[in-house]
Amino acid sequence: AGAGRKIIAGTVFDGVPRIVRMKDLDVEFIPEGHILVLSYGDRPGMVGKIGSILGRNNVNIASMHVGRRTRRGRAIVVLLLDEDVPPEVMEEVEKAVEADFARLIHIAP
């Protein structure tokens, strides 16, 4: 993919759209609501850091989907959230996991 291009693959199962690949990593989720997408170097404690920061800021994780290609390589995590993430909390999460990609997406159900 060229600079600035993002690759996302999707499909439909039983009439429900699903994202099945983001960047070059397999990850499956239903795209709706508040969605936090992070890509970072896979290492112990990253999921815990994300959950702790969101929990401390009263943001509930409805579901989490993680993908990676190789052990301790690059990982992607997609969090479906019950609440929006304030900008300062988003920044704290990005810094905590040293994210190389971070986006908050809102899709009406």
N, CA, C and O atoms as CSV, one atom per row, in Angstrom:
chain,resi,resn,atom,element,x,y,z
A,1,ALA,N,N,0.847,-1.192,0.000
A,1,ALA,CA,C,0.000,0.000,0.000
A,1,ALA,C,C,0.881,1.240,0.000
A,1,ALA,O,O,1.959,1.245,0.595
A,2,GLY,N,N,0.426,2.274,-0.658
A,2,GLY,CA,C,1.170,3.524,-0.735
A,2,GLY,C,C,1.077,4.306,0.554
A,2,GLY,O,O,0.294,3.975,1.445
A,3,ALA,N,N,1.879,5.342,0.644
A,3,ALA,CA,C,1.863,6.194,1.835
A,3,ALA,C,C,0.476,6.767,2.057
A,3,ALA,O,O,-0.160,7.254,1.122
A,4,GLY,N,N,0.012,6.708,3.288
A,4,GLY,CA,C,-1.299,7.258,3.614
A,4,GLY,C,C,-2.461,6.335,3.319
A,4,GLY,O,O,-3.595,6.641,3.688
A,5,ARG,N,N,-2.211,5.213,2.663
A,5,ARG,CA,C,-3.277,4.269,2.347
A,5,ARG,C,C,-3.458,3.270,3.471
A,5,ARG,O,O,-2.479,2.768,4.022
A,6,LYS,N,N,-4.698,2.978,3.814
A,6,LYS,CA,C,-4.997,1.995,4.853
A,6,LYS,C,C,-5.816,0.874,4.220
A,6,LYS,O,O,-6.750,1.130,3.460
A,7,ILE,N,N,-5.464,-0.348,4.534
A,7,ILE,CA,C,-6.157,-1.501,3.977
A,7,ILE,C,C,-7.066,-2.099,5.044
A,7,ILE,O,O,-6.620,-2.456,6.135
A,8,ILE,N,N,-8.342,-2.200,4.707
A,8,ILE,CA,C,-9.326,-2.820,5.588
A,8,ILE,C,C,-10.132,-3.789,4.739
A,8,ILE,O,O,-10.591,-3.430,3.655
A,9,ALA,N,N,-10.309,-5.019,5.223
A,9,ALA,CA,C,-11.110,-6.008,4.508
A,9,ALA,C,C,-12.323,-6.358,5.346
A,9,ALA,O,O,-12.243,-6.444,6.571
A,10,GLY,N,N,-13.434,-6.556,4.685
A,10,GLY,CA,C,-14.663,-6.897,5.384
A,10,GLY,C,C,-15.440,-7.964,4.647
A,10,GLY,O,O,-15.120,-8.320,3.513
A,11,THR,N,N,-16.458,-8.463,5.303
A,11,THR,CA,C,-17.344,-9.454,4.718
A,11,THR,C,C,-18.695,-9.335,5.403
A,11,THR,O,O,-18.869,-8.524,6.312
A,12,VAL,N,N,-19.642,-10.139,4.968
A,12,VAL,CA,C,-20.965,-10.171,5.597
A,12,VAL,C,C,-21.279,-11.617,5.948
A,12,VAL,O,O,-21.247,-12.487,5.077
A,13,PHE,N,N,-21.584,-11.885,7.226
A,13,PHE,CA,C,-22.005,-13.205,7.697
A,13,PHE,C,C,-23.428,-13.085,8.195
A,13,PHE,O,O,-23.707,-12.263,9.068
A,14,ASP,N,N,-24.333,-13.883,7.662
A,14,ASP,CA,C,-25.739,-13.869,8.092
A,14,ASP,C,C,-26.322,-12.460,8.099
A,14,ASP,O,O,-27.071,-12.097,9.006
A,15,GLY,N,N,-25.978,-11.670,7.089
A,15,GLY,CA,C,-26.515,-10.324,6.967
A,15,GLY,C,C,-25.864,-9.284,7.860
A,15,GLY,O,O,-26.291,-8.130,7.874
A,16,VAL,N,N,-24.837,-9.672,8.605
A,16,VAL,CA,C,-24.160,-8.749,9.526
A,16,VAL,C,C,-22.763,-8.432,8.982
A,16,VAL,O,O,-21.957,-9.342,8.783
A,17,PRO,N,N,-22.469,-7.140,8.739
A,17,PRO,CA,C,-21.133,-6.790,8.247
A,17,PRO,C,C,-20.074,-6.984,9.335
A,17,PRO,O,O,-20.317,-6.732,10.515
A,18,ARG,N,N,-18.896,-7.436,8.907
A,18,ARG,CA,C,-17.775,-7.640,9.827
A,18,ARG,C,C,-16.492,-7.163,9.163
A,18,ARG,O,O,-16.295,-7.335,7.960
A,19,ILE,N,N,-15.637,-6.570,9.956
A,19,ILE,CA,C,-14.282,-6.274,9.511
A,19,ILE,C,C,-13.459,-7.511,9.854
A,19,ILE,O,O,-13.550,-8.020,10.971
A,20,VAL,N,N,-12.654,-8.004,8.906
A,20,VAL,CA,C,-11.879,-9.221,9.148
A,20,VAL,C,C,-10.365,-9.013,9.038
A,20,VAL,O,O,-9.582,-9.904,9.366
A,21,ARG,N,N,-9.962,-7.816,8.569
A,21,ARG,CA,C,-8.530,-7.538,8.445
A,21,ARG,C,C,-8.316,-6.031,8.473
A,21,ARG,O,O,-9.032,-5.279,7.813
A,22,MET,N,N,-7.321,-5.600,9.245
A,22,MET,CA,C,-6.936,-4.186,9.287
A,22,MET,C,C,-5.425,-4.123,9.206
A,22,MET,O,O,-4.709,-4.904,9.832
A,23,LYS,N,N,-4.955,-3.149,8.400
A,23,LYS,CA,C,-3.531,-3.062,8.099
A,23,LYS,C,C,-3.178,-4.419,7.507
A,23,LYS,O,O,-3.846,-4.826,6.557
A,24,ASP,N,N,-2.205,-5.130,7.981
A,24,ASP,CA,C,-1.896,-6.448,7.417
A,24,ASP,C,C,-2.146,-7.558,8.439
A,24,ASP,O,O,-1.523,-8.619,8.380
A,25,LEU,N,N,-3.068,-7.302,9.379
A,25,LEU,CA,C,-3.309,-8.251,10.465
A,25,LEU,C,C,-4.761,-8.712,10.493
A,25,LEU,O,O,-5.679,-7.922,10.276
A,26,ASP,N,N,-4.957,-10.006,10.765
A,26,ASP,CA,C,-6.305,-10.558,10.871
A,26,ASP,C,C,-6.907,-10.194,12.219
A,26,ASP,O,O,-6.297,-10.413,13.266
A,27,VAL,N,N,-8.100,-9.640,12.180
A,27,VAL,CA,C,-8.850,-9.295,13.384
A,27,VAL,C,C,-10.310,-9.217,12.959
A,27,VAL,O,O,-10.610,-8.640,11.913
A,28,GLU,N,N,-11.217,-9.777,13.736
A,28,GLU,CA,C,-12.623,-9.814,13.319
A,28,GLU,C,C,-13.519,-9.141,14.350
A,28,GLU,O,O,-13.446,-9.434,15.544
A,29,PHE,N,N,-14.383,-8.217,13.858
A,29,PHE,CA,C,-15.331,-7.551,14.744
A,29,PHE,C,C,-16.460,-6.937,13.929
A,29,PHE,O,O,-16.324,-6.708,12.727
A,30,ILE,N,N,-17.576,-6.673,14.601
A,30,ILE,CA,C,-18.720,-5.994,13.987
A,30,ILE,C,C,-18.501,-4.495,14.159
A,30,ILE,O,O,-18.386,-4.017,15.288
A,31,PRO,N,N,-18.442,-3.750,13.064
A,31,PRO,CA,C,-18.132,-2.321,13.153
A,31,PRO,C,C,-19.336,-1.464,13.531
A,31,PRO,O,O,-20.119,-1.064,12.670
A,32,GLU,N,N,-19.475,-1.185,14.835
A,32,GLU,CA,C,-20.535,-0.282,15.286
A,32,GLU,C,C,-20.176,0.311,16.638
A,32,GLU,O,O,-19.450,-0.290,17.431
A,33,GLY,N,N,-20.698,1.499,16.880
A,33,GLY,CA,C,-20.489,2.171,18.161
A,33,GLY,C,C,-19.143,2.860,18.252
A,33,GLY,O,O,-18.597,3.329,17.254
A,34,HIS,N,N,-18.614,2.915,19.477
A,34,HIS,CA,C,-17.313,3.540,19.751
A,34,HIS,C,C,-16.239,2.465,19.596
A,34,HIS,O,O,-16.255,1.457,20.303
A,35,ILE,N,N,-15.314,2.681,18.676
A,35,ILE,CA,C,-14.281,1.688,18.375
A,35,ILE,C,C,-12.907,2.337,18.525
A,35,ILE,O,O,-12.623,3.364,17.908
A,36,LEU,N,N,-12.068,1.732,19.342
A,36,LEU,CA,C,-10.693,2.189,19.515
A,36,LEU,C,C,-9.778,1.163,18.855
A,36,LEU,O,O,-9.825,-0.019,19.192
A,37,VAL,N,N,-8.946,1.610,17.916
A,37,VAL,CA,C,-8.015,0.734,17.205
A,37,VAL,C,C,-6.595,1.187,17.521
A,37,VAL,O,O,-6.254,2.358,17.361
A,38,LEU,N,N,-5.775,0.243,17.972
A,38,LEU,CA,C,-4.376,0.534,18.298
A,38,LEU,C,C,-3.475,-0.525,17.678
A,38,LEU,O,O,-3.819,-1.707,17.661
A,39,SER,N,N,-2.333,-0.105,17.175
A,39,SER,CA,C,-1.305,-1.023,16.704
A,39,SER,C,C,-0.026,-0.684,17.463
A,39,SER,O,O,0.321,0.486,17.627
A,40,TYR,N,N,0.672,-1.726,17.924
A,40,TYR,CA,C,1.859,-1.514,18.758
A,40,TYR,C,C,2.719,-2.765,18.737
A,40,TYR,O,O,2.282,-3.813,18.262
A,41,GLY,N,N,3.929,-2.664,19.245
A,41,GLY,CA,C,4.791,-3.828,19.375
A,41,GLY,C,C,4.242,-4.754,20.450
A,41,GLY,O,O,4.006,-4.330,21.581
A,42,ASP,N,N,4.038,-6.023,20.094
A,42,ASP,CA,C,3.450,-6.993,21.018
A,42,ASP,C,C,4.448,-7.346,22.118
A,42,ASP,O,O,5.537,-7.852,21.852
A,43,ARG,N,N,4.052,-7.067,23.353
A,43,ARG,CA,C,4.876,-7.407,24.511
A,43,ARG,C,C,3.967,-7.536,25.730
A,43,ARG,O,O,2.859,-6.999,25.736
A,44,PRO,N,N,4.419,-8.235,26.749
A,44,PRO,CA,C,3.586,-8.458,27.928
A,44,PRO,C,C,3.125,-7.153,28.576
A,44,PRO,O,O,3.872,-6.177,28.653
A,45,GLY,N,N,1.881,-7.165,29.038
A,45,GLY,CA,C,1.352,-6.050,29.807
A,45,GLY,C,C,0.597,-4.992,29.030
A,45,GLY,O,O,-0.003,-4.106,29.638
A,46,MET,N,N,0.606,-5.053,27.695
A,46,MET,CA,C,-0.029,-3.995,26.906
A,46,MET,C,C,-1.550,-3.978,27.081
A,46,MET,O,O,-2.137,-2.913,27.273
A,47,VAL,N,N,-2.183,-5.136,27.016
A,47,VAL,CA,C,-3.640,-5.196,27.188
A,47,VAL,C,C,-4.019,-4.711,28.585
A,47,VAL,O,O,-5.015,-4.006,28.749
A,48,GLY,N,N,-3.228,-5.087,29.590
A,48,GLY,CA,C,-3.481,-4.632,30.958
A,48,GLY,C,C,-3.384,-3.121,31.102
A,48,GLY,O,O,-4.201,-2.503,31.784
A,49,LYS,N,N,-2.375,-2.523,30.450
A,49,LYS,CA,C,-2.227,-1.065,30.502
A,49,LYS,C,C,-3.447,-0.376,29.897
A,49,LYS,O,O,-3.981,0.576,30.466
A,50,ILE,N,N,-3.880,-0.867,28.745
A,50,ILE,CA,C,-5.036,-0.270,28.067
A,50,ILE,C,C,-6.266,-0.353,28.966
A,50,ILE,O,O,-6.952,0.646,29.181
A,51,GLY,N,N,-6.543,-1.551,29.490
A,51,GLY,CA,C,-7.706,-1.745,30.351
A,51,GLY,C,C,-7.660,-0.897,31.607
A,51,GLY,O,O,-8.678,-0.347,32.026
A,52,SER,N,N,-6.485,-0.788,32.210
A,52,SER,CA,C,-6.348,0.012,33.433
A,52,SER,C,C,-6.620,1.488,33.180
A,52,SER,O,O,-7.317,2.138,33.960
A,53,ILE,N,N,-6.071,2.015,32.093
A,53,ILE,CA,C,-6.277,3.435,31.777
A,53,ILE,C,C,-7.742,3.706,31.470
A,53,ILE,O,O,-8.314,4.671,31.976
A,54,LEU,N,N,-8.349,2.865,30.648
A,54,LEU,CA,C,-9.764,3.076,30.312
A,54,LEU,C,C,-10.637,2.935,31.557
A,54,LEU,O,O,-11.534,3.750,31.774
A,55,GLY,N,N,-10.390,1.914,32.374
A,55,GLY,CA,C,-11.179,1.703,33.583
A,55,GLY,C,C,-11.065,2.848,34.571
A,55,GLY,O,O,-12.059,3.273,35.158
A,56,ARG,N,N,-9.859,3.340,34.751
A,56,ARG,CA,C,-9.630,4.466,35.656
A,56,ARG,C,C,-10.393,5.713,35.195
A,56,ARG,O,O,-10.727,6.580,36.002
A,57,ASN,N,N,-10.665,5.790,33.886
A,57,ASN,CA,C,-11.374,6.935,33.320
A,57,ASN,C,C,-12.833,6.620,33.007
A,57,ASN,O,O,-13.484,7.332,32.242
A,58,ASN,N,N,-13.339,5.539,33.612
A,58,ASN,CA,C,-14.755,5.174,33.519
A,58,ASN,C,C,-15.222,4.838,32.103
A,58,ASN,O,O,-16.376,5.086,31.752
A,59,VAL,N,N,-14.324,4.275,31.291
A,59,VAL,CA,C,-14.677,3.823,29.945
A,59,VAL,C,C,-14.734,2.302,29.984
A,59,VAL,O,O,-13.730,1.649,30.270
A,60,ASN,N,N,-15.910,1.731,29.698
A,60,ASN,CA,C,-16.109,0.291,29.756
A,60,ASN,C,C,-15.811,-0.366,28.412
A,60,ASN,O,O,-16.245,0.115,27.365
A,61,ILE,N,N,-15.069,-1.469,28.452
A,61,ILE,CA,C,-14.772,-2.248,27.252
A,61,ILE,C,C,-15.869,-3.290,27.081
A,61,ILE,O,O,-16.033,-4.170,27.926
A,62,ALA,N,N,-16.624,-3.189,25.982
A,62,ALA,CA,C,-17.686,-4.156,25.694
A,62,ALA,C,C,-17.090,-5.441,25.122
A,62,ALA,O,O,-17.509,-6.539,25.486
A,63,SER,N,N,-16.110,-5.302,24.225
A,63,SER,CA,C,-15.400,-6.468,23.698
A,63,SER,C,C,-14.040,-6.040,23.164
A,63,SER,O,O,-13.815,-4.878,22.828
A,64,MET,N,N,-13.139,-7.021,23.098
A,64,MET,CA,C,-11.765,-6.766,22.657
A,64,MET,C,C,-11.377,-7.829,21.642
A,64,MET,O,O,-11.665,-9.012,21.823
A,65,HIS,N,N,-10.720,-7.397,20.575
A,65,HIS,CA,C,-10.294,-8.304,19.515
A,65,HIS,C,C,-8.834,-8.000,19.209
A,65,HIS,O,O,-8.484,-6.867,18.881
A,66,VAL,N,N,-7.977,-9.026,19.319
A,66,VAL,CA,C,-6.543,-8.834,19.156
A,66,VAL,C,C,-6.045,-9.699,18.005
A,66,VAL,O,O,-6.465,-10.845,17.849
A,67,GLY,N,N,-5.148,-9.140,17.204
A,67,GLY,CA,C,-4.540,-9.900,16.121
A,67,GLY,C,C,-3.052,-9.621,16.071
A,67,GLY,O,O,-2.599,-8.540,16.444
A,68,ARG,N,N,-2.294,-10.606,15.607
A,68,ARG,CA,C,-0.862,-10.421,15.396
A,68,ARG,C,C,-0.412,-11.454,14.380
A,68,ARG,O,O,-1.049,-12.494,14.207
A,69,ARG,N,N,0.673,-11.162,13.720
A,69,ARG,CA,C,1.199,-12.086,12.717
A,69,ARG,C,C,2.255,-13.010,13.336
A,69,ARG,O,O,2.253,-14.217,13.093
A,70,THR,N,N,3.140,-12.439,14.126
A,70,THR,CA,C,4.206,-13.229,14.737
A,70,THR,C,C,4.312,-12.909,16.223
A,70,THR,O,O,3.899,-11.843,16.678
A,71,ARG,N,N,4.864,-13.836,16.952
A,71,ARG,CA,C,5.098,-13.655,18.376
A,71,ARG,C,C,6.008,-12.470,18.616
A,71,ARG,O,O,7.083,-12.375,18.023
A,72,ARG,N,N,5.582,-11.567,19.481
A,72,ARG,CA,C,6.337,-10.363,19.833
A,72,ARG,C,C,6.570,-9.442,18.633
A,72,ARG,O,O,7.460,-8.592,18.657
A,73,GLY,N,N,5.770,-9.618,17.595
A,73,GLY,CA,C,5.826,-8.716,16.441
A,73,GLY,C,C,4.839,-7.583,16.653
A,73,GLY,O,O,4.561,-7.194,17.787
A,74,ARG,N,N,4.310,-7.055,15.559
A,74,ARG,CA,C,3.327,-5.984,15.670
A,74,ARG,C,C,1.962,-6.600,15.957
A,74,ARG,O,O,1.597,-7.622,15.377
A,75,ALA,N,N,1.210,-5.966,16.860
A,75,ALA,CA,C,-0.133,-6.430,17.226
A,75,ALA,C,C,-1.137,-5.325,16.936
A,75,ALA,O,O,-0.795,-4.143,16.895
A,76,ILE,N,N,-2.375,-5.734,16.737
A,76,ILE,CA,C,-3.466,-4.776,16.601
A,76,ILE,C,C,-4.532,-5.167,17.617
A,76,ILE,O,O,-4.830,-6.348,17.795
A,77,VAL,N,N,-5.098,-4.175,18.273
A,77,VAL,CA,C,-6.199,-4.426,19.194
A,77,VAL,C,C,-7.348,-3.516,18.795
A,77,VAL,O,O,-7.167,-2.324,18.545
A,78,VAL,N,N,-8.534,-4.107,18.741
A,78,VAL,CA,C,-9.757,-3.362,18.443
A,78,VAL,C,C,-10.654,-3.493,19.661
A,78,VAL,O,O,-11.027,-4.599,20.054
A,79,LEU,N,N,-10.997,-2.358,20.255
A,79,LEU,CA,C,-11.838,-2.336,21.447
A,79,LEU,C,C,-13.182,-1.716,21.095
A,79,LEU,O,O,-13.242,-0.597,20.587
A,80,LEU,N,N,-14.253,-2.440,21.365
A,80,LEU,CA,C,-15.596,-1.888,21.227
A,80,LEU,C,C,-15.975,-1.387,22.611
A,80,LEU,O,O,-15.971,-2.147,23.580
A,81,LEU,N,N,-16.299,-0.108,22.698
A,81,LEU,CA,C,-16.480,0.560,23.985
A,81,LEU,C,C,-17.912,1.023,24.201
A,81,LEU,O,O,-18.631,1.313,23.245
A,82,ASP,N,N,-18.320,1.091,25.459
A,82,ASP,CA,C,-19.654,1.596,25.801
A,82,ASP,C,C,-19.699,3.117,25.818
A,82,ASP,O,O,-20.767,3.709,25.660
A,83,GLU,N,N,-18.544,3.754,26.010
A,83,GLU,CA,C,-18.480,5.211,26.085
A,83,GLU,C,C,-17.438,5.728,25.099
A,83,GLU,O,O,-16.579,4.984,24.624
A,84,ASP,N,N,-17.539,7.021,24.804
A,84,ASP,CA,C,-16.525,7.690,24.002
A,84,ASP,C,C,-15.255,7.845,24.845
A,84,ASP,O,O,-15.312,7.796,26.074
A,85,VAL,N,N,-14.123,8.032,24.189
A,85,VAL,CA,C,-12.850,8.214,24.878
A,85,VAL,C,C,-12.433,9.680,24.754
A,85,VAL,O,O,-12.212,10.164,23.643
A,86,PRO,N,N,-12.322,10.391,25.876
A,86,PRO,CA,C,-11.873,11.784,25.825
A,86,PRO,C,C,-10.462,11.871,25.222
A,86,PRO,O,O,-9.665,10.947,25.386
A,87,PRO,N,N,-10.150,12.971,24.526
A,87,PRO,CA,C,-8.840,13.117,23.869
A,87,PRO,C,C,-7.645,12.898,24.795
A,87,PRO,O,O,-6.655,12.289,24.388
A,88,GLU,N,N,-7.724,13.384,26.031
A,88,GLU,CA,C,-6.587,13.221,26.940
A,88,GLU,C,C,-6.394,11.761,27.350
A,88,GLU,O,O,-5.268,11.341,27.615
A,89,VAL,N,N,-7.476,10.985,27.406
A,89,VAL,CA,C,-7.387,9.557,27.729
A,89,VAL,C,C,-6.815,8.811,26.528
A,89,VAL,O,O,-5.984,7.917,26.687
A,90,MET,N,N,-7.257,9.174,25.341
A,90,MET,CA,C,-6.729,8.580,24.110
A,90,MET,C,C,-5.214,8.788,24.039
A,90,MET,O,O,-4.470,7.864,23.709
A,91,GLU,N,N,-4.771,9.982,24.344
A,91,GLU,CA,C,-3.339,10.296,24.323
A,91,GLU,C,C,-2.580,9.461,25.355
A,91,GLU,O,O,-1.481,8.981,25.079
A,92,GLU,N,N,-3.163,9.290,26.533
A,92,GLU,CA,C,-2.518,8.489,27.580
A,92,GLU,C,C,-2.369,7.035,27.141
A,92,GLU,O,O,-1.324,6.423,27.364
A,93,VAL,N,N,-3.411,6.477,26.518
A,93,VAL,CA,C,-3.357,5.093,26.036
A,93,VAL,C,C,-2.287,4.958,24.952
A,93,VAL,O,O,-1.466,4.043,24.997
A,94,GLU,N,N,-2.298,5.868,23.985
A,94,GLU,CA,C,-1.309,5.835,22.894
A,94,GLU,C,C,0.113,5.818,23.437
A,94,GLU,O,O,0.939,5.020,22.995
A,95,LYS,N,N,0.400,6.693,24.390
A,95,LYS,CA,C,1.744,6.784,24.970
A,95,LYS,C,C,2.090,5.536,25.772
A,95,LYS,O,O,3.220,5.053,25.708
A,96,ALA,N,N,1.131,5.012,26.526
A,96,ALA,CA,C,1.387,3.858,27.393
A,96,ALA,C,C,1.817,2.627,26.605
A,96,ALA,O,O,2.679,1.874,27.057
A,97,VAL,N,N,1.224,2.415,25.427
A,97,VAL,CA,C,1.557,1.232,24.626
A,97,VAL,C,C,2.526,1.551,23.488
A,97,VAL,O,O,2.891,0.673,22.707
A,98,GLU,N,N,2.939,2.824,23.405
A,98,GLU,CA,C,3.825,3.269,22.326
A,98,GLU,C,C,3.236,2.889,20.970
A,98,GLU,O,O,3.894,2.250,20.148
A,99,ALA,N,N,1.988,3.292,20.752
A,99,ALA,CA,C,1.248,2.932,19.541
A,99,ALA,C,C,1.868,3.552,18.295
A,99,ALA,O,O,2.255,4.721,18.294
A,100,ASP,N,N,1.958,2.742,17.221
A,100,ASP,CA,C,2.394,3.290,15.937
A,100,ASP,C,C,1.178,3.663,15.082
A,100,ASP,O,O,1.319,4.268,14.019
A,101,PHE,N,N,-0.011,3.297,15.556
A,101,PHE,CA,C,-1.266,3.656,14.897
A,101,PHE,C,C,-2.335,3.701,15.979
A,101,PHE,O,O,-2.433,2.782,16.792
A,102,ALA,N,N,-3.127,4.747,15.997
A,102,ALA,CA,C,-4.203,4.863,16.992
A,102,ALA,C,C,-5.335,5.684,16.397
A,102,ALA,O,O,-5.123,6.800,15.923
A,103,ARG,N,N,-6.544,5.121,16.423
A,103,ARG,CA,C,-7.709,5.833,15.906
A,103,ARG,C,C,-8.922,5.499,16.761
A,103,ARG,O,O,-9.104,4.370,17.216
A,104,LEU,N,N,-9.736,6.512,16.959
A,104,LEU,CA,C,-11.028,6.338,17.599
A,104,LEU,C,C,-12.060,6.543,16.500
A,104,LEU,O,O,-12.078,7.582,15.840
A,105,ILE,N,N,-12.910,5.556,16.308
A,105,ILE,CA,C,-13.891,5.565,15.221
A,105,ILE,C,C,-15.283,5.500,15.832
A,105,ILE,O,O,-15.506,4.778,16.803
A,106,HIS,N,N,-16.212,6.249,15.268
A,106,HIS,CA,C,-17.607,6.214,15.724
A,106,HIS,C,C,-18.480,5.788,14.549
A,106,HIS,O,O,-18.496,6.442,13.506
A,107,ILE,N,N,-19.206,4.687,14.726
A,107,ILE,CA,C,-20.106,4.185,13.689
A,107,ILE,C,C,-21.467,3.969,14.329
A,107,ILE,O,O,-21.599,3.206,15.286
A,108,ALA,N,N,-22.471,4.639,13.799
A,108,ALA,CA,C,-23.828,4.501,14.343
A,108,ALA,C,C,-24.306,3.065,14.158
A,108,ALA,O,O,-24.107,2.478,13.095
A,109,PRO,N,N,-24.941,2.491,15.196
A,109,PRO,CA,C,-25.433,1.102,15.098
A,109,PRO,C,C,-26.573,0.980,14.102
A,109,PRO,O,O,-27.101,-0.113,13.898
